Amino acid sequence: MLEDALELLPLLWGPGSPSYQGRVLTVPEAVCYPRPLQEHVRMIVGGGGETRTLRLAAQYADAANVFGDAAAVRHKTAVLQKHCKDVGRDFASIVRSANYNVVIGETEKDVQDRLAWIEDSYRKAGLSDSSIRAQAQNFRGGPAVGTPEQIVETLQGLQKLGMTYAITNFREAAYDTSGMELFESAVIPELRGS
């Protein structure tokens, strides 16, 4: 169904009322109103499935969104590059992006305090101890967790591997914007200069 959607959406954004017959979807005389303002709507395919998802990204996407540490990013990039070669696509034309849960603090203690707050928020939400541990590990092991200097170093390393677009999530943003403000003032300028 994903491939059908990737084929159908550009048709919907163009002129007229196209009909489409895909592998799963059948859409007679589709209508899309209002039409997008921009001439080309960028499509992003997210996921790291090496056989299908990254092939679809190579074939249709303007951006491929993957996640993981440096080793995972290096591997997924190589897979995407091979798929681009197979489908005749310029690998450099695809933006490589990733989602990052940002947990930032001026000091290591500030970072640990934010991580403790995240764990406590899951506890208050009624998650089981095993779910809380899993969520906490997910945050603790992320590339955008640490002091500004640590995060800059990690993200610059990922940038060298081809990750050029970050989609950031600040878990505490509804209650406390200081993490976003610190990221904006101390991390973003360093990445722009890279």
One Martini backbone bead per residue (centre of mass of N, CA, C, O) as a GRO file, in nm:
protein
  194
    1MET     BB    1   0.054   0.065  -0.017
    2LEU     BB    2   0.291   0.264  -0.017
    3GLU     BB    3   0.346   0.265  -0.319
    4ASP     BB    4   0.074   0.370  -0.402
    5ALA     BB    5   0.093   0.639  -0.250
    6LEU     BB    6   0.355   0.739  -0.394
    7GLU     BB    7   0.206   0.749  -0.673
    8LEU     BB    8  -0.063   0.913  -0.607
    9LEU     BB    9   0.004   1.189  -0.479
   10PRO     BB   10   0.120   1.344  -0.729
   11LEU     BB   11  -0.147   1.325  -0.884
   12LEU     BB   12  -0.322   1.490  -0.679
   13TRP     BB   13  -0.130   1.757  -0.702
   14GLY     BB   14  -0.231   1.787  -0.972
   15PRO     BB   15  -0.408   1.800  -1.235
   16GLY     BB   16  -0.715   1.716  -1.197
   17SER     BB   17  -0.880   1.372  -1.199
   18PRO     BB   18  -0.736   1.104  -1.120
   19SER     BB   19  -0.671   0.776  -1.196
   20TYR     BB   20  -0.613   0.465  -0.998
   21GLN     BB   21  -0.411   0.154  -1.035
   22GLY     BB   22  -0.302  -0.063  -0.807
   23ARG     BB   23  -0.222  -0.317  -0.597
   24VAL     BB   24  -0.448  -0.195  -0.380
   25LEU     BB   25  -0.535   0.069  -0.506
   26THR     BB   26  -0.852   0.231  -0.601
   27VAL     BB   27  -0.893   0.544  -0.795
   28PRO     BB   28  -1.155   0.731  -0.901
   29GLU     BB   29  -1.142   1.042  -0.962
   30ALA     BB   30  -0.954   1.222  -0.800
   31VAL     BB   31  -0.960   1.456  -0.518
   32CYS     BB   32  -0.772   1.772  -0.444
   33TYR     BB   33  -0.874   1.984  -0.181
   34PRO     BB   34  -0.656   2.172  -0.162
   35ARG     BB   35  -0.398   2.262  -0.326
   36PRO     BB   36  -0.088   2.297  -0.336
   37LEU     BB   37   0.125   2.565  -0.343
   38GLN     BB   38   0.340   2.395  -0.434
   39GLU     BB   39   0.474   2.229  -0.699
   40HIS     BB   40   0.654   2.057  -0.490
   41VAL     BB   41   0.608   1.785  -0.288
   42ARG     BB   42   0.766   1.660  -0.032
   43MET     BB   43   0.891   1.332   0.021
   44ILE     BB   44   0.884   1.106   0.301
   45VAL     BB   45   1.064   0.817   0.403
   46GLY     BB   46   1.011   0.602   0.680
   47GLY     BB   47   1.268   0.378   0.749
   48GLY     BB   48   1.478   0.058   0.756
   49GLY     BB   49   1.388  -0.120   0.540
   50GLU     BB   50   1.595  -0.282   0.313
   51THR     BB   51   1.407  -0.403   0.085
   52ARG     BB   52   1.161  -0.183   0.068
   53THR     BB   53   1.175   0.104   0.197
   54LEU     BB   54   1.451   0.197   0.071
   55ARG     BB   55   1.359   0.151  -0.219
   56LEU     BB   56   1.124   0.354  -0.214
   57ALA     BB   57   1.299   0.594  -0.148
   58ALA     BB   58   1.473   0.579  -0.405
   59GLN     BB   59   1.225   0.604  -0.606
   60TYR     BB   60   1.033   0.860  -0.451
   61ALA     BB   61   1.202   1.029  -0.258
   62ASP     BB   62   1.341   1.323  -0.101
   63ALA     BB   63   1.339   1.156   0.175
   64ALA     BB   64   1.521   0.973   0.434
   65ASN     BB   65   1.415   0.809   0.736
   66VAL     BB   66   1.635   0.733   0.995
   67PHE     BB   67   1.784   0.527   1.258
   68GLY     BB   68   2.053   0.554   1.489
   69ASP     BB   69   2.355   0.486   1.499
   70ALA     BB   70   2.637   0.509   1.323
   71ALA     BB   71   2.629   0.217   1.218
   72ALA     BB   72   2.337   0.222   1.114
   73VAL     BB   73   2.364   0.463   0.925
   74ARG     BB   74   2.584   0.351   0.747
   75HIS     BB   75   2.426   0.104   0.650
   76LYS     BB   76   2.165   0.242   0.541
   77THR     BB   77   2.314   0.418   0.337
   78ALA     BB   78   2.427   0.186   0.166
   79VAL     BB   79   2.154   0.069   0.089
   80LEU     BB   80   2.037   0.321  -0.044
   81GLN     BB   81   2.261   0.352  -0.256
   82LYS     BB   82   2.203   0.084  -0.400
   83HIS     BB   83   1.910   0.144  -0.477
   84CYS     BB   84   1.973   0.390  -0.648
   85LYS     BB   85   2.138   0.241  -0.856
   86ASP     BB   86   1.913   0.034  -0.940
   87VAL     BB   87   1.698   0.291  -1.020
   88GLY     BB   88   1.860   0.553  -1.123
   89ARG     BB   89   1.951   0.732  -0.872
   90ASP     BB   90   2.049   1.014  -0.716
   91PHE     BB   91   2.170   1.004  -0.404
   92ALA     BB   92   2.211   1.322  -0.354
   93SER     BB   93   1.886   1.386  -0.384
   94ILE     BB   94   1.871   1.263  -0.092
   95VAL     BB   95   1.758   1.322   0.207
   96ARG     BB   96   1.897   1.272   0.528
   97SER     BB   97   1.714   1.162   0.810
   98ALA     BB   98   1.619   1.217   1.165
   99ASN     BB   99   1.515   1.116   1.478
  100TYR     BB  100   1.520   1.312   1.791
  101ASN     BB  101   1.566   1.272   2.126
  102VAL     BB  102   1.587   1.545   2.339
  103VAL     BB  103   1.841   1.562   2.606
  104ILE     BB  104   1.921   1.862   2.774
  105GLY     BB  105   2.216   2.006   2.942
  106GLU     BB  106   2.458   2.187   3.092
  107THR     BB  107   2.478   1.928   3.264
  108GLU     BB  108   2.481   1.608   3.366
  109LYS     BB  109   2.271   1.655   3.589
  110ASP     BB  110   2.055   1.781   3.407
  111VAL     BB  111   2.017   1.532   3.234
  112GLN     BB  112   1.937   1.337   3.463
  113ASP     BB  113   1.688   1.500   3.553
  114ARG     BB  114   1.533   1.472   3.285
  115LEU     BB  115   1.527   1.164   3.280
  116ALA     BB  116   1.372   1.137   3.548
  117TRP     BB  117   1.122   1.291   3.453
  118ILE     BB  118   1.044   1.097   3.230
  119GLU     BB  119   1.006   0.849   3.403
  120ASP     BB  120   0.790   0.977   3.591
  121SER     BB  121   0.579   1.033   3.369
  122TYR     BB  122   0.533   0.730   3.310
  123ARG     BB  123   0.447   0.649   3.590
  124LYS     BB  124   0.199   0.845   3.606
  125ALA     BB  125   0.068   0.696   3.343
  126GLY     BB  126   0.094   0.367   3.418
  127LEU     BB  127   0.334   0.223   3.352
  128SER     BB  128   0.526  -0.023   3.345
  129ASP     BB  129   0.833  -0.106   3.446
  130SER     BB  130   0.926  -0.221   3.171
  131SER     BB  131   0.837   0.024   3.001
  132ILE     BB  132   1.004   0.234   3.146
  133ARG     BB  133   1.278   0.107   3.088
  134ALA     BB  134   1.255   0.115   2.781
  135GLN     BB  135   1.215   0.420   2.750
  136ALA     BB  136   1.468   0.509   2.901
  137GLN     BB  137   1.667   0.367   2.709
  138ASN     BB  138   1.586   0.516   2.457
  139PHE     BB  139   1.684   0.788   2.562
  140ARG     BB  140   1.975   0.730   2.673
  141GLY     BB  141   2.076   0.611   2.373
  142GLY     BB  142   2.070   0.874   2.237
  143PRO     BB  143   2.230   1.119   2.029
  144ALA     BB  144   2.050   1.369   2.193
  145VAL     BB  145   2.219   1.315   2.470
  146GLY     BB  146   2.319   1.593   2.669
  147THR     BB  147   2.530   1.810   2.622
  148PRO     BB  148   2.598   2.030   2.388
  149GLU     BB  149   2.878   1.910   2.320
  150GLN     BB  150   2.786   1.616   2.285
  151ILE     BB  151   2.572   1.660   2.067
  152VAL     BB  152   2.747   1.792   1.856
  153GLU     BB  153   2.944   1.561   1.817
  154THR     BB  154   2.737   1.348   1.729
  155LEU     BB  155   2.596   1.507   1.494
  156GLN     BB  156   2.855   1.552   1.330
  157GLY     BB  157   2.905   1.255   1.280
  158LEU     BB  158   2.635   1.207   1.128
  159GLN     BB  159   2.680   1.422   0.914
  160LYS     BB  160   2.929   1.275   0.784
  161LEU     BB  161   2.718   1.032   0.699
  162GLY     BB  162   2.454   1.224   0.580
  163MET     BB  163   2.307   1.373   0.804
  164THR     BB  164   2.099   1.679   0.729
  165TYR     BB  165   1.827   1.613   0.903
  166ALA     BB  166   1.634   1.721   1.183
  167ILE     BB  167   1.402   1.559   1.406
  168THR     BB  168   1.270   1.700   1.694
  169ASN     BB  169   1.230   1.595   2.045
  170PHE     BB  170   1.065   1.739   2.339
  171ARG     BB  171   0.918   1.596   2.602
  172GLU     BB  172   0.891   1.879   2.794
  173ALA     BB  173   0.763   2.122   2.622
  174ALA     BB  174   0.481   2.169   2.771
  175TYR     BB  175   0.652   2.256   3.055
  176ASP     BB  176   0.955   2.300   2.918
  177THR     BB  177   1.173   2.518   2.712
  178SER     BB  178   1.482   2.506   2.788
  179GLY     BB  179   1.585   2.285   2.596
  180MET     BB  180   1.523   2.428   2.331
  181GLU     BB  181   1.685   2.683   2.391
  182LEU     BB  182   1.959   2.543   2.421
  183PHE     BB  183   1.967   2.413   2.143
  184GLU     BB  184   1.941   2.677   1.983
  185SER     BB  185   2.202   2.826   2.116
  186ALA     BB  186   2.428   2.564   2.125
  187VAL     BB  187   2.378   2.374   1.862
  188ILE     BB  188   2.289   2.494   1.590
  189PRO     BB  189   2.533   2.682   1.532
  190GLU     BB  190   2.738   2.442   1.513
  191LEU     BB  191   2.598   2.298   1.268
  192ARG     BB  192   2.611   2.528   1.062
  193GLY     BB  193   2.940   2.529   1.066
  194SER     BB  194   2.984   2.227   0.930
   0.00000   0.00000   0.00000
